[in-house]
Amino acid sequence: MPLSETFWIAFVSSGSASCLVCMRWLYKSKCSHIECCGLKIDRDVSGEERLDMVVPSSPSNSSNKMERTISM
């Protein structure tokens, strides 16, 4: 029994969304050195922090809403 097109569309969409969420977490983590499966990444987080201060984040972002409620 072959799998339907609806299944594959949902599967690919879920996989893509998961990858994008993981990339967002990696960016927000502000780790300067990341090592995974032989892949080594060194990044300049001070420049990213300055950029985040200049460009305010979206008010519709749920994680920022959480940060605002905690900091109050």
C-alpha positions as CSV (number, residue, x, y, z in Angstrom):
1,M,0.0,0.0,0.0
2,P,1.7,3.2,-1.1
3,L,1.7,6.3,1.1
4,S,-0.5,9.1,0.0
5,E,0.6,12.5,-1.1
6,T,-1.0,14.1,1.9
7,F,1.3,12.0,4.2
8,W,4.4,13.1,2.3
9,I,3.4,16.8,2.3
10,A,2.8,16.6,6.1
11,F,6.1,14.7,6.6
12,V,8.2,17.1,4.6
13,S,6.5,20.1,6.2
14,S,7.1,18.8,9.7
15,G,10.7,18.0,9.0
16,S,11.3,21.4,7.5
17,A,9.7,23.1,10.5
18,S,11.7,21.1,12.9
19,C,14.9,22.0,11.2
20,L,14.0,25.7,11.2
21,V,13.1,25.6,14.9
22,C,16.5,23.9,15.7
23,M,18.3,26.6,13.7
24,R,16.5,29.3,15.6
25,W,17.4,27.7,19.0
26,L,21.0,27.5,17.9
27,Y,21.0,31.2,17.0
28,K,19.3,32.3,20.2
29,S,21.6,30.1,22.4
30,K,24.6,32.6,21.8
31,C,27.1,29.7,22.2
32,S,30.5,30.8,20.9
33,H,31.7,27.2,20.2
34,I,29.5,24.4,18.9
35,E,30.8,20.9,18.2
36,C,28.5,18.1,16.9
37,C,29.2,15.0,14.9
38,G,32.7,16.2,14.0
39,L,31.4,19.6,12.8
40,K,33.0,22.5,14.7
41,I,31.6,26.0,14.6
42,D,33.1,29.1,16.2
43,R,31.0,32.2,16.0
44,D,31.3,35.8,17.0
45,V,28.4,36.2,19.4
46,S,29.3,39.7,20.5
47,G,28.5,41.0,17.0
48,E,25.2,39.1,17.1
49,E,24.3,40.5,20.5
50,R,24.9,44.1,19.3
51,L,22.8,43.4,16.2
52,D,20.0,42.0,18.5
53,M,20.1,45.2,20.6
54,V,19.8,47.5,17.5
55,V,17.1,45.5,15.7
56,P,14.2,44.8,18.2
57,S,12.6,41.4,18.0
58,S,9.1,40.9,16.8
59,P,6.4,41.5,19.4
60,S,4.4,38.5,18.2
61,N,7.3,36.1,19.2
62,S,6.0,33.9,22.0
63,S,9.5,33.4,23.5
64,N,9.9,37.2,23.8
65,K,6.5,37.4,25.5
66,M,7.8,34.9,28.1
67,E,10.9,37.0,28.6
68,R,8.9,40.2,29.1
69,T,6.6,38.5,31.7
70,I,9.6,37.1,33.6
71,S,11.5,40.3,33.7
72,M,8.6,42.4,35.0
